[in-house]
Amino acid sequence: MGVIDTVSELFDSGGHHYRFRCDDCGTEFAQRAATVEDLTCPDCGAETVRPAEAA
């Protein structure tokens, strides 16, 4: 998870974020969207994004 994602999650006052993972590059990121429809990886642009495994 990137620094911006971490800071955003800590200080964001609006809504719940859902965690996703890119199958192509492995990047994990947070989005307000609850589904993977129309989501792309913020790092590589791939559309092979799925919900991240719960830790």
C-alpha positions as CSV (number, residue, x, y, z in Angstrom):
1,M,0.0,0.0,0.0
2,G,1.3,3.4,-0.9
3,V,1.8,6.4,1.4
4,I,-1.0,8.3,-0.3
5,D,-3.4,5.4,0.3
6,T,-2.4,5.2,3.9
7,V,-2.8,8.9,4.6
8,S,-6.1,9.0,2.6
9,E,-7.5,6.2,4.7
10,L,-6.4,7.8,8.0
11,F,-7.8,11.3,7.3
12,D,-10.6,10.7,4.8
13,S,-13.9,11.8,6.3
14,G,-16.2,10.5,3.6
15,G,-17.4,6.9,3.3
16,H,-15.9,3.5,3.5
17,H,-13.0,2.4,1.3
18,Y,-12.8,-1.1,-0.2
19,R,-9.4,-2.8,-0.8
20,F,-8.5,-4.1,-4.2
21,R,-5.5,-5.9,-5.8
22,C,-4.2,-5.9,-9.3
23,D,-3.6,-9.4,-10.7
24,D,-1.1,-8.0,-13.2
25,C,1.3,-6.0,-11.0
26,G,0.2,-6.9,-7.5
27,T,-0.6,-3.3,-6.4
28,E,-3.1,-3.0,-3.6
29,F,-5.2,0.1,-3.4
30,A,-8.3,1.5,-1.8
31,Q,-11.4,2.8,-3.6
32,R,-14.9,3.9,-2.5
33,A,-16.4,1.6,-5.1
34,A,-17.7,-1.7,-3.7
35,T,-17.3,-3.6,-7.0
36,V,-14.6,-4.1,-9.6
37,E,-16.7,-2.9,-12.5
38,D,-14.9,-0.1,-14.4
39,L,-11.9,-0.2,-11.9
40,T,-8.4,-0.1,-13.3
41,C,-5.1,-0.4,-11.4
42,P,-3.7,3.1,-10.5
43,D,-0.1,1.9,-11.2
44,C,-0.3,-0.1,-14.4
45,G,-3.8,0.6,-15.8
46,A,-4.7,-3.0,-16.0
47,E,-8.4,-4.0,-15.7
48,T,-7.6,-7.3,-13.9
49,V,-8.5,-6.0,-10.5
50,R,-10.2,-8.0,-7.8
51,P,-11.1,-7.5,-4.1
52,A,-8.0,-7.9,-1.9
53,E,-7.9,-10.8,0.6
54,A,-8.8,-9.8,4.2
55,A,-5.8,-9.7,6.5
